[in-house]
Amino acid sequence: MTNHPLRDRIMAYLEGHGPRRTSDISAALRASKGATQYHLSALESASLVRSNIPPESRARSTPFYTLVGVSSDASE
């Protein structure tokens, strides 16, 4: 796991629920959307999670996040 409790909770949530949007994750974990996004970005940089939309293309789309090594069939 990681060295941060929210990151661990995010990873456990994705493991149990599959691909999810930031808003879904933050609501389920009762964490702010900003904090959730910050930690998702850190997990993505560490190659622990990935999204179905590259960071540079997210201005108009909402990505779904999943654990690395888990297939994602989620669409926008």
mmCIF file of the N, C-alpha and C atoms, coordinates in Angstrom:
data_MODEL
# 
_entry.id   MODEL 
# 
loop_
_atom_site.group_PDB 
_atom_site.id 
_atom_site.type_symbol 
_atom_site.label_atom_id 
_atom_site.label_alt_id 
_atom_site.label_comp_id 
_atom_site.label_asym_id 
_atom_site.label_entity_id 
_atom_site.label_seq_id 
_atom_site.pdbx_PDB_ins_code 
_atom_site.Cartn_x 
_atom_site.Cartn_y 
_atom_site.Cartn_z 
_atom_site.occupancy 
_atom_site.B_iso_or_equiv 
_atom_site.pdbx_formal_charge 
_atom_site.auth_seq_id 
_atom_site.auth_comp_id 
_atom_site.auth_asym_id 
_atom_site.auth_atom_id 
_atom_site.pdbx_PDB_model_num 
ATOM 1   N N  . MET A 1 1  ? 0.831   -1.177 0.000   1.00 0.00 ? 1  MET A N  1 
ATOM 2   C CA . MET A 1 1  ? 0.000   0.000  0.000   1.00 0.00 ? 1  MET A CA 1 
ATOM 3   C C  . MET A 1 1  ? 0.886   1.254  0.000   1.00 0.00 ? 1  MET A C  1 
ATOM 4   N N  . THR A 1 2  ? 0.239   2.385  0.104   1.00 0.00 ? 2  THR A N  1 
ATOM 5   C CA . THR A 1 2  ? 0.960   3.652  0.061   1.00 0.00 ? 2  THR A CA 1 
ATOM 6   C C  . THR A 1 2  ? 1.252   4.130  1.479   1.00 0.00 ? 2  THR A C  1 
ATOM 7   N N  . ASN A 1 3  ? 1.837   5.288  1.580   1.00 0.00 ? 3  ASN A N  1 
ATOM 8   C CA . ASN A 1 3  ? 2.106   5.880  2.891   1.00 0.00 ? 3  ASN A CA 1 
ATOM 9   C C  . ASN A 1 3  ? 1.063   6.919  3.273   1.00 0.00 ? 3  ASN A C  1 
ATOM 10  N N  . HIS A 1 4  ? -0.108  6.863  2.665   1.00 0.00 ? 4  HIS A N  1 
ATOM 11  C CA . HIS A 1 4  ? -1.150  7.842  2.969   1.00 0.00 ? 4  HIS A CA 1 
ATOM 12  C C  . HIS A 1 4  ? -2.498  7.132  3.101   1.00 0.00 ? 4  HIS A C  1 
ATOM 13  N N  . PRO A 1 5  ? -3.228  7.381  4.186   1.00 0.00 ? 5  PRO A N  1 
ATOM 14  C CA . PRO A 1 5  ? -4.496  6.673  4.406   1.00 0.00 ? 5  PRO A CA 1 
ATOM 15  C C  . PRO A 1 5  ? -5.534  6.879  3.300   1.00 0.00 ? 5  PRO A C  1 
ATOM 16  N N  . LEU A 1 6  ? -5.678  8.104  2.779   1.00 0.00 ? 6  LEU A N  1 
ATOM 17  C CA . LEU A 1 6  ? -6.674  8.323  1.730   1.00 0.00 ? 6  LEU A CA 1 
ATOM 18  C C  . LEU A 1 6  ? -6.277  7.599  0.450   1.00 0.00 ? 6  LEU A C  1 
ATOM 19  N N  . ARG A 1 7  ? -5.013  7.577  0.129   1.00 0.00 ? 7  ARG A N  1 
ATOM 20  C CA . ARG A 1 7  ? -4.573  6.841  -1.068  1.00 0.00 ? 7  ARG A CA 1 
ATOM 21  C C  . ARG A 1 7  ? -4.871  5.352  -0.918  1.00 0.00 ? 7  ARG A C  1 
ATOM 22  N N  . ASP A 1 8  ? -4.636  4.823  0.266   1.00 0.00 ? 8  ASP A N  1 
ATOM 23  C CA . ASP A 1 8  ? -4.949  3.412  0.512   1.00 0.00 ? 8  ASP A CA 1 
ATOM 24  C C  . ASP A 1 8  ? -6.449  3.157  0.373   1.00 0.00 ? 8  ASP A C  1 
ATOM 25  N N  . ARG A 1 9  ? -7.261  4.073  0.881   1.00 0.00 ? 9  ARG A N  1 
ATOM 26  C CA . ARG A 1 9  ? -8.713  3.924  0.781   1.00 0.00 ? 9  ARG A CA 1 
ATOM 27  C C  . ARG A 1 9  ? -9.182  4.023  -0.668  1.00 0.00 ? 9  ARG A C  1 
ATOM 28  N N  . ILE A 1 10 ? -8.578  4.921  -1.437  1.00 0.00 ? 10 ILE A N  1 
ATOM 29  C CA . ILE A 1 10 ? -8.918  5.045  -2.861  1.00 0.00 ? 10 ILE A CA 1 
ATOM 30  C C  . ILE A 1 10 ? -8.608  3.743  -3.583  1.00 0.00 ? 10 ILE A C  1 
ATOM 31  N N  . MET A 1 11 ? -7.435  3.204  -3.344  1.00 0.00 ? 11 MET A N  1 
ATOM 32  C CA . MET A 1 11 ? -7.050  1.963  -4.018  1.00 0.00 ? 11 MET A CA 1 
ATOM 33  C C  . MET A 1 11 ? -7.965  0.807  -3.615  1.00 0.00 ? 11 MET A C  1 
ATOM 34  N N  . ALA A 1 12 ? -8.301  0.714  -2.333  1.00 0.00 ? 12 ALA A N  1 
ATOM 35  C CA . ALA A 1 12 ? -9.205  -0.344 -1.874  1.00 0.00 ? 12 ALA A CA 1 
ATOM 36  C C  . ALA A 1 12 ? -10.591 -0.178 -2.499  1.00 0.00 ? 12 ALA A C  1 
ATOM 37  N N  . TYR A 1 13 ? -11.056 1.060  -2.604  1.00 0.00 ? 13 TYR A N  1 
ATOM 38  C CA . TYR A 1 13 ? -12.357 1.323  -3.210  1.00 0.00 ? 13 TYR A CA 1 
ATOM 39  C C  . TYR A 1 13 ? -12.358 0.908  -4.683  1.00 0.00 ? 13 TYR A C  1 
ATOM 40  N N  . LEU A 1 14 ? -11.341 1.299  -5.417  1.00 0.00 ? 14 LEU A N  1 
ATOM 41  C CA . LEU A 1 14 ? -11.265 0.927  -6.832  1.00 0.00 ? 14 LEU A CA 1 
ATOM 42  C C  . LEU A 1 14 ? -11.155 -0.582 -7.001  1.00 0.00 ? 14 LEU A C  1 
ATOM 43  N N  . GLU A 1 15 ? -10.441 -1.229 -6.109  1.00 0.00 ? 15 GLU A N  1 
ATOM 44  C CA . GLU A 1 15 ? -10.314 -2.686 -6.179  1.00 0.00 ? 15 GLU A CA 1 
ATOM 45  C C  . GLU A 1 15 ? -11.678 -3.355 -6.001  1.00 0.00 ? 15 GLU A C  1 
ATOM 46  N N  . GLY A 1 16 ? -12.485 -2.823 -5.114  1.00 0.00 ? 16 GLY A N  1 
ATOM 47  C CA . GLY A 1 16 ? -13.781 -3.424 -4.837  1.00 0.00 ? 16 GLY A CA 1 
ATOM 48  C C  . GLY A 1 16 ? -14.909 -2.991 -5.748  1.00 0.00 ? 16 GLY A C  1 
ATOM 49  N N  . HIS A 1 17 ? -14.764 -1.833 -6.397  1.00 0.00 ? 17 HIS A N  1 
ATOM 50  C CA . HIS A 1 17 ? -15.868 -1.280 -7.176  1.00 0.00 ? 17 HIS A CA 1 
ATOM 51  C C  . HIS A 1 17 ? -15.566 -1.062 -8.652  1.00 0.00 ? 17 HIS A C  1 
ATOM 52  N N  . GLY A 1 18 ? -14.345 -1.291 -9.072  1.00 0.00 ? 18 GLY A N  1 
ATOM 53  C CA . GLY A 1 18 ? -14.002 -1.106 -10.472 1.00 0.00 ? 18 GLY A CA 1 
ATOM 54  C C  . GLY A 1 18 ? -13.857 0.359  -10.841 1.00 0.00 ? 18 GLY A C  1 
ATOM 55  N N  . PRO A 1 19 ? -13.786 0.651  -12.130 1.00 0.00 ? 19 PRO A N  1 
ATOM 56  C CA . PRO A 1 19 ? -13.554 2.020  -12.605 1.00 0.00 ? 19 PRO A CA 1 
ATOM 57  C C  . PRO A 1 19 ? -14.611 2.993  -12.097 1.00 0.00 ? 19 PRO A C  1 
ATOM 58  N N  . ARG A 1 20 ? -14.141 4.135  -11.606 1.00 0.00 ? 20 ARG A N  1 
ATOM 59  C CA . ARG A 1 20 ? -15.037 5.155  -11.068 1.00 0.00 ? 20 ARG A CA 1 
ATOM 60  C C  . ARG A 1 20 ? -14.501 6.543  -11.361 1.00 0.00 ? 20 ARG A C  1 
ATOM 61  N N  . ARG A 1 21 ? -15.403 7.523  -11.393 1.00 0.00 ? 21 ARG A N  1 
ATOM 62  C CA . ARG A 1 21 ? -15.034 8.930  -11.549 1.00 0.00 ? 21 ARG A CA 1 
ATOM 63  C C  . ARG A 1 21 ? -14.601 9.501  -10.203 1.00 0.00 ? 21 ARG A C  1 
ATOM 64  N N  . THR A 1 22 ? -13.893 10.622 -10.259 1.00 0.00 ? 22 THR A N  1 
ATOM 65  C CA . THR A 1 22 ? -13.448 11.298 -9.039  1.00 0.00 ? 22 THR A CA 1 
ATOM 66  C C  . THR A 1 22 ? -14.623 11.583 -8.115  1.00 0.00 ? 22 THR A C  1 
ATOM 67  N N  . SER A 1 23 ? -15.716 12.082 -8.661  1.00 0.00 ? 23 SER A N  1 
ATOM 68  C CA . SER A 1 23 ? -16.874 12.431 -7.826  1.00 0.00 ? 23 SER A CA 1 
ATOM 69  C C  . SER A 1 23 ? -17.465 11.209 -7.134  1.00 0.00 ? 23 SER A C  1 
ATOM 70  N N  . ASP A 1 24 ? -17.480 10.064 -7.815  1.00 0.00 ? 24 ASP A N  1 
ATOM 71  C CA . ASP A 1 24 ? -17.980 8.829  -7.205  1.00 0.00 ? 24 ASP A CA 1 
ATOM 72  C C  . ASP A 1 24 ? -17.091 8.403  -6.040  1.00 0.00 ? 24 ASP A C  1 
ATOM 73  N N  . ILE A 1 25 ? -15.781 8.481  -6.272  1.00 0.00 ? 25 ILE A N  1 
ATOM 74  C CA . ILE A 1 25 ? -14.815 8.067  -5.252  1.00 0.00 ? 25 ILE A CA 1 
ATOM 75  C C  . ILE A 1 25 ? -14.894 8.988  -4.043  1.00 0.00 ? 25 ILE A C  1 
ATOM 76  N N  . SER A 1 26 ? -14.908 10.297 -4.287  1.00 0.00 ? 26 SER A N  1 
ATOM 77  C CA . SER A 1 26 ? -14.930 11.245 -3.168  1.00 0.00 ? 26 SER A CA 1 
ATOM 78  C C  . SER A 1 26 ? -16.215 11.106 -2.353  1.00 0.00 ? 26 SER A C  1 
ATOM 79  N N  . ALA A 1 27 ? -17.343 10.892 -3.005  1.00 0.00 ? 27 ALA A N  1 
ATOM 80  C CA . ALA A 1 27 ? -18.606 10.723 -2.280  1.00 0.00 ? 27 ALA A CA 1 
ATOM 81  C C  . ALA A 1 27 ? -18.591 9.446  -1.442  1.00 0.00 ? 27 ALA A C  1 
ATOM 82  N N  . ALA A 1 28 ? -18.122 8.361  -2.023  1.00 0.00 ? 28 ALA A N  1 
ATOM 83  C CA . ALA A 1 28 ? -18.094 7.086  -1.308  1.00 0.00 ? 28 ALA A CA 1 
ATOM 84  C C  . ALA A 1 28 ? -17.153 7.120  -0.110  1.00 0.00 ? 28 ALA A C  1 
ATOM 85  N N  . LEU A 1 29 ? -16.047 7.833  -0.255  1.00 0.00 ? 29 LEU A N  1 
ATOM 86  C CA . LEU A 1 29 ? -15.046 7.878  0.815   1.00 0.00 ? 29 LEU A CA 1 
ATOM 87  C C  . LEU A 1 29 ? -15.242 9.067  1.751   1.00 0.00 ? 29 LEU A C  1 
ATOM 88  N N  . ARG A 1 30 ? -16.230 9.897  1.441   1.00 0.00 ? 30 ARG A N  1 
ATOM 89  C CA . ARG A 1 30 ? -16.503 11.109 2.230   1.00 0.00 ? 30 ARG A CA 1 
ATOM 90  C C  . ARG A 1 30 ? -15.256 11.975 2.363   1.00 0.00 ? 30 ARG A C  1 
ATOM 91  N N  . ALA A 1 31 ? -14.629 12.177 1.233   1.00 0.00 ? 31 ALA A N  1 
ATOM 92  C CA . ALA A 1 31 ? -13.446 13.041 1.138   1.00 0.00 ? 31 ALA A CA 1 
ATOM 93  C C  . ALA A 1 31 ? -13.779 14.157 0.156   1.00 0.00 ? 31 ALA A C  1 
ATOM 94  N N  . SER A 1 32 ? -13.106 15.279 0.277   1.00 0.00 ? 32 SER A N  1 
ATOM 95  C CA . SER A 1 32 ? -13.377 16.366 -0.665  1.00 0.00 ? 32 SER A CA 1 
ATOM 96  C C  . SER A 1 32 ? -12.950 15.951 -2.070  1.00 0.00 ? 32 SER A C  1 
ATOM 97  N N  . LYS A 1 33 ? -13.628 16.528 -3.048  1.00 0.00 ? 33 LYS A N  1 
ATOM 98  C CA . LYS A 1 33 ? -13.291 16.216 -4.439  1.00 0.00 ? 33 LYS A CA 1 
ATOM 99  C C  . LYS A 1 33 ? -11.864 16.660 -4.756  1.00 0.00 ? 33 LYS A C  1 
ATOM 100 N N  . GLY A 1 34 ? -11.449 17.814 -4.215  1.00 0.00 ? 34 GLY A N  1 
ATOM 101 C CA . GLY A 1 34 ? -10.094 18.308 -4.450  1.00 0.00 ? 34 GLY A CA 1 
ATOM 102 C C  . GLY A 1 34 ? -9.031  17.384 -3.885  1.00 0.00 ? 34 GLY A C  1 
ATOM 103 N N  . ALA A 1 35 ? -9.242  16.919 -2.658  1.00 0.00 ? 35 ALA A N  1 
ATOM 104 C CA . ALA A 1 35 ? -8.279  15.999 -2.037  1.00 0.00 ? 35 ALA A CA 1 
ATOM 105 C C  . ALA A 1 35 ? -8.240  14.680 -2.797  1.00 0.00 ? 35 ALA A C  1 
ATOM 106 N N  . THR A 1 36 ? -9.413  14.207 -3.201  1.00 0.00 ? 36 THR A N  1 
ATOM 107 C CA . THR A 1 36 ? -9.473  12.949 -3.953  1.00 0.00 ? 36 THR A CA 1 
ATOM 108 C C  . THR A 1 36 ? -8.726  13.082 -5.272  1.00 0.00 ? 36 THR A C  1 
ATOM 109 N N  . GLN A 1 37 ? -8.950  14.178 -5.993  1.00 0.00 ? 37 GLN A N  1 
ATOM 110 C CA . GLN A 1 37 ? -8.260  14.393 -7.266  1.00 0.00 ? 37 GLN A CA 1 
ATOM 111 C C  . GLN A 1 37 ? -6.756  14.491 -7.062  1.00 0.00 ? 37 GLN A C  1 
ATOM 112 N N  . TYR A 1 38 ? -6.335  15.198 -6.032  1.00 0.00 ? 38 TYR A N  1 
ATOM 113 C CA . TYR A 1 38 ? -4.907  15.336 -5.727  1.00 0.00 ? 38 TYR A CA 1 
ATOM 114 C C  . TYR A 1 38 ? -4.270  13.960 -5.526  1.00 0.00 ? 38 TYR A C  1 
ATOM 115 N N  . HIS A 1 39 ? -4.913  13.121 -4.743  1.00 0.00 ? 39 HIS A N  1 
ATOM 116 C CA . HIS A 1 39 ? -4.341  11.809 -4.456  1.00 0.00 ? 39 HIS A CA 1 
ATOM 117 C C  . HIS A 1 39 ? -4.468  10.859 -5.650  1.00 0.00 ? 39 HIS A C  1 
ATOM 118 N N  . LEU A 1 40 ? -5.519  10.992 -6.448  1.00 0.00 ? 40 LEU A N  1 
ATOM 119 C CA . LEU A 1 40 ? -5.603  10.208 -7.684  1.00 0.00 ? 40 LEU A CA 1 
ATOM 120 C C  . LEU A 1 40 ? -4.459  10.579 -8.626  1.00 0.00 ? 40 LEU A C  1 
ATOM 121 N N  . SER A 1 41 ? -4.150  11.857 -8.719  1.00 0.00 ? 41 SER A N  1 
ATOM 122 C CA . SER A 1 41 ? -3.030  12.297 -9.566  1.00 0.00 ? 41 SER A CA 1 
ATOM 123 C C  . SER A 1 41 ? -1.715  11.720 -9.066  1.00 0.00 ? 41 SER A C  1 
ATOM 124 N N  . ALA A 1 42 ? -1.520  11.716 -7.755  1.00 0.00 ? 42 ALA A N  1 
ATOM 125 C CA . ALA A 1 42 ? -0.299  11.144 -7.187  1.00 0.00 ? 42 ALA A CA 1 
ATOM 126 C C  . ALA A 1 42 ? -0.231  9.643  -7.452  1.00 0.00 ? 42 ALA A C  1 
ATOM 127 N N  . LEU A 1 43 ? -1.349  8.952  -7.308  1.00 0.00 ? 43 LEU A N  1 
ATOM 128 C CA . LEU A 1 43 ? -1.381  7.514  -7.579  1.00 0.00 ? 43 LEU A CA 1 
ATOM 129 C C  . LEU A 1 43 ? -1.152  7.232  -9.062  1.00 0.00 ? 43 LEU A C  1 
ATOM 130 N N  . GLU A 1 44 ? -1.683  8.095  -9.921  1.00 0.00 ? 44 GLU A N  1 
ATOM 131 C CA . GLU A 1 44 ? -1.473  7.938  -11.362 1.00 0.00 ? 44 GLU A CA 1 
ATOM 132 C C  . GLU A 1 44 ? -0.001  8.174  -11.712 1.00 0.00 ? 44 GLU A C  1 
ATOM 133 N N  . SER A 1 45 ? 0.614   9.168  -11.103 1.00 0.00 ? 45 SER A N  1 
ATOM 134 C CA . SER A 1 45 ? 2.043   9.441  -11.340 1.00 0.00 ? 45 SER A CA 1 
ATOM 135 C C  . SER A 1 45 ? 2.915   8.280  -10.879 1.00 0.00 ? 45 SER A C  1 
ATOM 136 N N  . ALA A 1 46 ? 2.470   7.589  -9.846  1.00 0.00 ? 46 ALA A N  1 
ATOM 137 C CA . ALA A 1 46 ? 3.211   6.435  -9.324  1.00 0.00 ? 46 ALA A CA 1 
ATOM 138 C C  . ALA A 1 46 ? 2.850   5.144  -10.065 1.00 0.00 ? 46 ALA A C  1 
ATOM 139 N N  . SER A 1 47 ? 2.029   5.257  -11.104 1.00 0.00 ? 47 SER A N  1 
ATOM 140 C CA . SER A 1 47 ? 1.585   4.119  -11.920 1.00 0.00 ? 47 SER A CA 1 
ATOM 141 C C  . SER A 1 47 ? 0.819   3.075  -11.109 1.00 0.00 ? 47 SER A C  1 
ATOM 142 N N  . LEU A 1 48 ? 0.075   3.534  -10.103 1.00 0.00 ? 48 LEU A N  1 
ATOM 143 C CA . LEU A 1 48 ? -0.748  2.628  -9.305  1.00 0.00 ? 48 LEU A CA 1 
ATOM 144 C C  . LEU A 1 48 ? -2.198  2.631  -9.773  1.00 0.00 ? 48 LEU A C  1 
ATOM 145 N N  . VAL A 1 49 ? -2.626  3.750  -10.356 1.00 0.00 ? 49 VAL A N  1 
ATOM 146 C CA . VAL A 1 49 ? -3.942  3.831  -10.991 1.00 0.00 ? 49 VAL A CA 1 
ATOM 147 C C  . VAL A 1 49 ? -3.756  4.450  -12.369 1.00 0.00 ? 49 VAL A C  1 
ATOM 148 N N  . ARG A 1 50 ? -4.769  4.274  -13.206 1.00 0.00 ? 50 ARG A N  1 
ATOM 149 C CA . ARG A 1 50 ? -4.745  4.915  -14.524 1.00 0.00 ? 50 ARG A CA 1 
ATOM 150 C C  . ARG A 1 50 ? -6.160  5.379  -14.831 1.00 0.00 ? 50 ARG A C  1 
ATOM 151 N N  . SER A 1 51 ? -6.242  6.268  -15.799 1.00 0.00 ? 51 SER A N  1 
ATOM 152 C CA . SER A 1 51 ? -7.557  6.730  -16.231 1.00 0.00 ? 51 SER A CA 1 
ATOM 153 C C  . SER A 1 51 ? -7.743  6.388  -17.701 1.00 0.00 ? 51 SER A C  1 
ATOM 154 N N  . ASN A 1 52 ? -8.984  6.447  -18.137 1.00 0.00 ? 52 ASN A N  1 
ATOM 155 C CA . ASN A 1 52 ? -9.270  6.139  -19.536 1.00 0.00 ? 52 ASN A CA 1 
ATOM 156 C C  . ASN A 1 52 ? -9.073  7.344  -20.447 1.00 0.00 ? 52 ASN A C  1 
ATOM 157 N N  . ILE A 1 53 ? -8.722  8.502  -19.865 1.00 0.00 ? 53 ILE A N  1 
ATOM 158 C CA . ILE A 1 53 ? -8.478  9.717  -20.646 1.00 0.00 ? 53 ILE A CA 1 
ATOM 159 C C  . ILE A 1 53 ? -7.135  10.293 -20.218 1.00 0.00 ? 53 ILE A C  1 
ATOM 160 N N  . PRO A 1 54 ? -6.224  10.546 -21.151 1.00 0.00 ? 54 PRO A N  1 
ATOM 161 C CA . PRO A 1 54 ? -4.920  11.123 -20.788 1.00 0.00 ? 54 PRO A CA 1 
ATOM 162 C C  . PRO A 1 54 ? -5.087  12.489 -20.124 1.00 0.00 ? 54 PRO A C  1 
ATOM 163 N N  . PRO A 1 55 ? -4.206  12.845 -19.192 1.00 0.00 ? 55 PRO A N  1 
ATOM 164 C CA . PRO A 1 55 ? -4.316  14.123 -18.472 1.00 0.00 ? 55 PRO A CA 1 
ATOM 165 C C  . PRO A 1 55 ? -4.472  15.333 -19.390 1.00 0.00 ? 55 PRO A C  1 
ATOM 166 N N  . GLU A 1 56 ? -3.780  15.352 -20.505 1.00 0.00 ? 56 GLU A N  1 
ATOM 167 C CA . GLU A 1 56 ? -3.831  16.514 -21.396 1.00 0.00 ? 56 GLU A CA 1 
ATOM 168 C C  . GLU A 1 56 ? -5.160  16.625 -22.147 1.00 0.00 ? 56 GLU A C  1 
ATOM 169 N N  . SER A 1 57 ? -6.000  15.603 -22.094 1.00 0.00 ? 57 SER A N  1 
ATOM 170 C CA . SER A 1 57 ? -7.281  15.607 -22.814 1.00 0.00 ? 57 SER A CA 1 
ATOM 171 C C  . SER A 1 57 ? -8.480  15.706 -21.883 1.00 0.00 ? 57 SER A C  1 
ATOM 172 N N  . ARG A 1 58 ? -8.282  16.025 -20.634 1.00 0.00 ? 58 ARG A N  1 
ATOM 173 C CA . ARG A 1 58 ? -9.367  15.979 -19.651 1.00 0.00 ? 58 ARG A CA 1 
ATOM 174 C C  . ARG A 1 58 ? -10.178 17.260 -19.524 1.00 0.00 ? 58 ARG A C  1 
ATOM 175 N N  . ALA A 1 59 ? -9.870  18.286 -20.269 1.00 0.00 ? 59 ALA A N  1 
ATOM 176 C CA . ALA A 1 59 ? -10.559 19.568 -20.106 1.00 0.00 ? 59 ALA A CA 1 
ATOM 177 C C  . ALA A 1 59 ? -12.072 19.442 -20.298 1.00 0.00 ? 59 ALA A C  1 
ATOM 178 N N  . ARG A 1 60 ? -12.506 18.601 -21.204 1.00 0.00 ? 60 ARG A N  1 
ATOM 179 C CA . ARG A 1 60 ? -13.937 18.492 -21.507 1.00 0.00 ? 60 ARG A CA 1 
ATOM 180 C C  . ARG A 1 60 ? -14.510 17.114 -21.210 1.00 0.00 ? 60 ARG A C  1 
ATOM 181 N N  . SER A 1 61 ? -13.726 16.251 -20.621 1.00 0.00 ? 61 SER A N  1 
ATOM 182 C CA . SER A 1 61 ? -14.174 14.890 -20.357 1.00 0.00 ? 61 SER A CA 1 
ATOM 183 C C  . SER A 1 61 ? -13.897 14.518 -18.907 1.00 0.00 ? 61 SER A C  1 
ATOM 184 N N  . THR A 1 62 ? -14.702 13.633 -18.390 1.00 0.00 ? 62 THR A N  1 
ATOM 185 C CA . THR A 1 62 ? -14.517 13.147 -17.028 1.00 0.00 ? 62 THR A CA 1 
ATOM 186 C C  . THR A 1 62 ? -13.915 11.752 -17.090 1.00 0.00 ? 62 THR A C  1 
ATOM 187 N N  . PRO A 1 63 ? -12.705 11.592 -16.584 1.00 0.00 ? 63 PRO A N  1 
ATOM 188 C CA . PRO A 1 63 ? -12.075 10.277 -16.661 1.00 0.00 ? 63 PRO A CA 1 
ATOM 189 C C  . PRO A 1 63 ? -12.613 9.304  -15.619 1.00 0.00 ? 63 PRO A C  1 
ATOM 190 N N  . PHE A 1 64 ? -12.526 8.034  -15.947 1.00 0.00 ? 64 PHE A N  1 
ATOM 191 C CA . PHE A 1 64 ? -12.768 6.959  -14.999 1.00 0.00 ? 64 PHE A CA 1 
ATOM 192 C C  . PHE A 1 64 ? -11.400 6.454  -14.577 1.00 0.00 ? 64 PHE A C  1 
ATOM 193 N N  . TYR A 1 65 ? -11.214 6.225  -13.293 1.00 0.00 ? 65 TYR A N  1 
ATOM 194 C CA . TYR A 1 65 ? -9.948  5.721  -12.771 1.00 0.00 ? 65 TYR A CA 1 
ATOM 195 C C  . TYR A 1 65 ? -10.097 4.255  -12.399 1.00 0.00 ? 65 TYR A C  1 
ATOM 196 N N  . THR A 1 66 ? -9.029  3.503  -12.614 1.00 0.00 ? 66 THR A N  1 
ATOM 197 C CA . THR A 1 66 ? -8.988  2.097  -12.242 1.00 0.00 ? 66 THR A CA 1 
ATOM 198 C C  . THR A 1 66 ? -7.592  1.764  -11.753 1.00 0.00 ? 66 THR A C  1 
ATOM 199 N N  . LEU A 1 67 ? -7.471  0.671  -11.036 1.00 0.00 ? 67 LEU A N  1 
ATOM 200 C CA . LEU A 1 67 ? -6.152  0.221  -10.608 1.00 0.00 ? 67 LEU A CA 1 
ATOM 201 C C  . LEU A 1 67 ? -5.365  -0.261 -11.810 1.00 0.00 ? 67 LEU A C  1 
ATOM 202 N N  . VAL A 1 68 ? -4.075  -0.077 -11.797 1.00 0.00 ? 68 VAL A N  1 
ATOM 203 C CA . VAL A 1 68 ? -3.219  -0.594 -12.861 1.00 0.00 ? 68 VAL A CA 1 
ATOM 204 C C  . VAL A 1 68 ? -3.274  -2.116 -12.785 1.00 0.00 ? 68 VAL A C  1 
ATOM 205 N N  . GLY A 1 69 ? -3.396  -2.745 -13.945 1.00 0.00 ? 69 GLY A N  1 
ATOM 206 C CA . GLY A 1 69 ? -3.480  -4.200 -13.999 1.00 0.00 ? 69 GLY A CA 1 
ATOM 207 C C  . GLY A 1 69 ? -4.910  -4.707 -14.011 1.00 0.00 ? 69 GLY A C  1 
ATOM 208 N N  . VAL A 1 70 ? -5.881  -3.788 -13.887 1.00 0.00 ? 70 VAL A N  1 
ATOM 209 C CA . VAL A 1 70 ? -7.297  -4.134 -13.930 1.00 0.00 ? 70 VAL A CA 1 
ATOM 210 C C  . VAL A 1 70 ? -7.860  -3.536 -15.203 1.00 0.00 ? 70 VAL A C  1 
ATOM 211 N N  . SER A 1 71 ? -8.542  -4.346 -16.010 1.00 0.00 ? 71 SER A N  1 
ATOM 212 C CA . SER A 1 71 ? -9.065  -3.825 -17.272 1.00 0.00 ? 71 SER A CA 1 
ATOM 213 C C  . SER A 1 71 ? -10.200 -2.853 -17.008 1.00 0.00 ? 71 SER A C  1 
ATOM 214 N N  . SER A 1 72 ? -10.321 -1.875 -17.896 1.00 0.00 ? 72 SER A N  1 
ATOM 215 C CA . SER A 1 72 ? -11.357 -0.847 -17.774 1.00 0.00 ? 72 SER A CA 1 
ATOM 216 C C  . SER A 1 72 ? -12.179 -0.812 -19.044 1.00 0.00 ? 72 SER A C  1 
ATOM 217 N N  . ASP A 1 73 ? -13.464 -1.106 -18.913 1.00 0.00 ? 73 ASP A N  1 
ATOM 218 C CA . ASP A 1 73 ? -14.365 -1.017 -20.052 1.00 0.00 ? 73 ASP A CA 1 
ATOM 219 C C  . ASP A 1 73 ? -15.296 0.179  -19.930 1.00 0.00 ? 73 ASP A C  1 
ATOM 220 N N  . ALA A 1 74 ? -15.034 1.049  -18.962 1.00 0.00 ? 74 ALA A N  1 
ATOM 221 C CA . ALA A 1 74 ? -15.906 2.203  -18.727 1.00 0.00 ? 74 ALA A CA 1 
ATOM 222 C C  . ALA A 1 74 ? -15.764 3.208  -19.857 1.00 0.00 ? 74 ALA A C  1 
ATOM 223 N N  . SER A 1 75 ? -16.867 3.796  -20.209 1.00 0.00 ? 75 SER A N  1 
ATOM 224 C CA . SER A 1 75 ? -16.841 4.859  -21.214 1.00 0.00 ? 75 SER A CA 1 
ATOM 225 C C  . SER A 1 75 ? -17.246 6.157  -20.553 1.00 0.00 ? 75 SER A C  1 
ATOM 226 N N  . GLU A 1 76 ? -17.056 7.246  -21.272 1.00 0.00 ? 76 GLU A N  1 
ATOM 227 C CA . GLU A 1 76 ? -17.354 8.578  -20.725 1.00 0.00 ? 76 GLU A CA 1 
ATOM 228 C C  . GLU A 1 76 ? -18.809 8.735  -20.406 1.00 0.00 ? 76 GLU A C  1 
# 
